[in-house]
Amino acid sequence: MFLDEFRSDFEKVESEIAMGPIVPAVTPEEIRSHLTSCYDFKKKMALEEVVADVENMLRTWQVQVTHPRYFGLFNPSVTLASVVAETLVAMYNPQLANWRTSPAGNEIEKHTLNWLIAKFGLPVNASATFTSGGSEANLSAVVVALTHAFPAFGEHGLRHLAALPMIYVTAEAHHSFNKIAHMTGLGRRALRTVATDSSLKLDMADLKRCVAEDRNNGFAPFMVVGAAGTTAAGAIDPLLEIGRFCREENLWFHVDAAWGGAAIISEKLRHHLTGIDTADSITCDAHKWLSVPMGAGMFFCRHPEAVAQAFRAEVSYMPKKTDRSVDDPYTTSAQWSRRFIGLKLFLALAQHGESGYVEMIEHQTQMGQVLRESLKSSGWRIINTTPFPLICFTREGLDTTQFLTALREQQIAWMSEASLNGTPVLRACITSFKTTEADIRWVVGEMNRLIDEGIGQCTSTQELLIPAQARNG
Ligand SMILES: *Cc1c(COP(=O)(O)O)cnc(C)c1O
């Protein structure tokens, strides 16, 4: 690897992105006509030329999620180490489906995952694999839980079961569970929506009521999903209580900590995840708060034998395992051909050390607090409650859609919108370790300027400004 050149290129690109626009203004036609006119794949092109053009497209025709003022949907800034790792992986193209084809890759992943197994407080023999993302990790959880609860499921499928299996989630749970219920054949109605309290956390009394009611009605409850940082509002469900209830009721407890799970490495933050060590399985994404490029999810499971049962595979072209101390990932996950996903986390962790990572996570949490305080002090109303750097907010008479459009068009910041208990809100998440206090103060200042200019103000004033014929037309 030409690390020196790579480093200076990386730093140059990084600073150019930070100076440039965050949000593109482009139409599908514009991109399509460029592609059609330049790339018929008939004439050969110089690699330099294509790379330069692709880089230009990526600079101008996408949301820059690694920009310090991208306050978006958990997509992180990336470190040099993690980008170098991606290049090494592509270069050597290791196949991690089985152990013997890449002993190095397999053991590096295992070593890295063991670090988090210990942090989460799972047993040392817990099963762990890298996944494409949190959606695959959640899918793995449902398949393993189903197989564990209903031994006939694997051979005979759902139709063999006497009662319909049910999963308990809140309305704030990630949408992947709806697709998973569909894909596994459970059906989307197998998701039972449990009520949330005023801070959008799962309501234990309602969970108990739902499970009891379903049992009475002949359904077969088998799994409860607790979120450790919901996608919209960062809410953390009462993990300890859910864990206790699941043990009493013999239900599988899955914690979806796709984003928030990373907080486990911080002594200051880990108490917010109390009870996660009682989970049967955990989803955590390295490509969210652990700041490596997509895709890098992780699936952890306390019961290796249940994982082995769910993903067992006998293949004529693979030898039987001879060394009992090694696992072949194709028998413990949904994937066959497997990319060396874990190297980017390993390399970044080795370079920055655990302390570097803790610093990064605590810095982002602190920046979240700065944003929260500075919004509050200029008249914005904070709607959500979370210790993590995710702020949902609004103010009297705000048209959130219109306001967000202005925020993006003027390249002030990228934020998203969410709806909490039916209230439309602006949602800002500190997803970049590069975001500084100065960035935040500048963004809030600009937002206040927009408000002073009357942008995104309530519709009643707008109606007065719209000429009659425009309203009728
Ligand atoms: C992002 C997210 C997921 C999905 O993870 P992907 O890596 O995007 O597939 C699942 N659950 C939660 C809570 C998330 O925030």
The ligand as an SDF file (V2000), in Angstrom:
LIG
                    3D

 15 15  0  0  0  0  0  0  0  0999 V2000
  -30.2420    1.7640   10.7800 C   0  0  0  0  0  0  0  0  0  0  0  0
  -31.0350    0.8920   11.6660 C   0  0  0  0  0  0  0  0  0  0  0  0
  -31.3390   -0.4280   11.2770 C   0  0  0  0  0  0  0  0  0  0  0  0
  -30.9970   -0.9620    9.9270 C   0  0  0  0  0  0  0  0  0  0  0  0
  -29.6260   -1.0950    9.7730 O   0  0  0  0  0  0  0  0  0  0  0  0
  -28.9760   -1.0410    8.3090 P   0  0  0  0  0  0  0  0  0  0  0  0
  -27.5340   -1.1870    8.6320 O   0  0  0  0  0  0  0  0  0  0  0  0
  -29.3320    0.2840    7.7460 O   0  0  0  0  0  0  0  0  0  0  0  0
  -29.5260   -2.1700    7.5290 O   0  0  0  0  0  0  0  0  0  0  0  0
  -32.0120   -1.2220   12.1810 C   0  0  0  0  0  0  0  0  0  0  0  0
  -32.3890   -0.7380   13.3680 N   0  0  0  0  0  0  0  0  0  0  0  0
  -32.1280    0.5100   13.7760 C   0  0  0  0  0  0  0  0  0  0  0  0
  -32.5700    0.9640   15.1320 C   0  0  0  0  0  0  0  0  0  0  0  0
  -31.4490    1.3740   12.9220 C   0  0  0  0  0  0  0  0  0  0  0  0
  -31.2050    2.6330   13.3150 O   0  0  0  0  0  0  0  0  0  0  0  0
  1  2  1  0
  2  3  1  0
  2 14  2  0
  3  4  1  0
  3 10  2  0
  4  5  1  0
  5  6  1  0
  6  7  2  0
  6  8  1  0
  6  9  1  0
 10 11  1  0
 11 12  2  0
 12 13  1  0
 12 14  1  0
 14 15  1  0
M  END
$$$$
